Amino acid sequence: MSAIGHALALAGSMTWEILWALILGFFLSAVVQAVVRRATVIRLMGDDRPRAIVASTGFGMASSSCSYAAVAL
């Protein structure tokens, strides 16, 4: 019974480590969607100028690295 309890505790711990990162990511995404106006996003990333491409790439890298880093923690 000790091994089963340890396995359940480990599974619960791993679930929590992933779950809090997902909750935080969804929360931050919701805050950004609520606070940042659509016109601002369109102004920054709405065309194919080099500045818009760099901004889109940077935001994508930050979003991706934050998600992976939070789950890795």
C-alpha positions as CSV (number, residue, x, y, z in Angstrom):
1,M,0.0,0.0,0.0
2,S,2.9,2.3,0.6
3,A,4.0,2.1,-3.0
4,I,0.5,3.0,-4.3
5,G,0.3,5.9,-1.9
6,H,3.7,7.2,-3.0
7,A,2.7,6.8,-6.7
8,L,-0.5,8.8,-6.0
9,A,1.3,11.5,-4.2
10,L,3.9,11.8,-7.0
11,A,1.1,11.9,-9.6
12,G,-0.7,14.6,-7.6
13,S,2.5,16.6,-7.3
14,M,3.2,16.4,-11.0
15,T,-0.4,17.4,-11.8
16,W,-0.2,20.4,-9.6
17,E,3.1,21.5,-11.1
18,I,1.6,21.5,-14.6
19,L,-1.9,22.8,-13.5
20,W,-0.7,26.0,-11.8
21,A,1.4,26.9,-14.9
22,L,-1.6,26.4,-17.1
23,I,-3.9,28.4,-14.8
24,L,-1.4,31.3,-14.6
25,G,-1.0,31.2,-18.4
26,F,-4.7,31.3,-19.1
27,F,-5.1,34.1,-16.5
28,L,-2.4,36.2,-18.0
29,S,-3.8,35.7,-21.5
30,A,-7.2,36.8,-20.2
31,V,-5.8,39.9,-18.6
32,V,-4.0,40.8,-21.8
33,Q,-7.1,40.3,-23.9
34,A,-9.1,42.4,-21.5
35,V,-6.6,45.2,-21.2
36,V,-5.0,45.5,-24.6
37,R,-7.2,47.0,-27.2
38,R,-7.6,45.3,-30.5
39,A,-6.5,48.5,-32.3
40,T,-3.2,48.4,-30.5
41,V,-2.6,44.8,-31.6
42,I,-3.5,45.6,-35.1
43,R,-1.2,48.7,-35.1
44,L,1.7,46.6,-33.8
45,M,1.2,43.4,-35.8
46,G,-1.3,44.2,-38.6
47,D,0.8,44.2,-41.7
48,D,4.0,42.9,-43.2
49,R,6.4,45.7,-42.3
50,P,9.7,44.6,-40.7
51,R,8.7,46.2,-37.4
52,A,5.4,44.3,-37.2
53,I,7.2,41.0,-38.1
54,V,9.8,41.6,-35.4
55,A,7.1,42.4,-32.8
56,S,5.0,39.4,-33.7
57,T,8.1,37.1,-33.6
58,G,9.2,38.6,-30.2
59,F,5.7,38.2,-28.7
60,G,5.5,34.7,-30.0
61,M,8.9,33.7,-28.5
62,A,8.0,35.3,-25.2
63,S,4.7,33.5,-25.1
64,S,6.2,30.2,-26.0
65,S,9.2,30.5,-23.7
66,C,7.0,31.6,-20.7
67,S,4.7,28.6,-21.2
68,Y,7.5,26.1,-21.5
69,A,9.4,27.6,-18.6
70,A,6.4,27.6,-16.3
71,V,5.7,24.0,-17.0
72,A,9.4,23.1,-16.6
73,L,9.4,24.6,-13.1
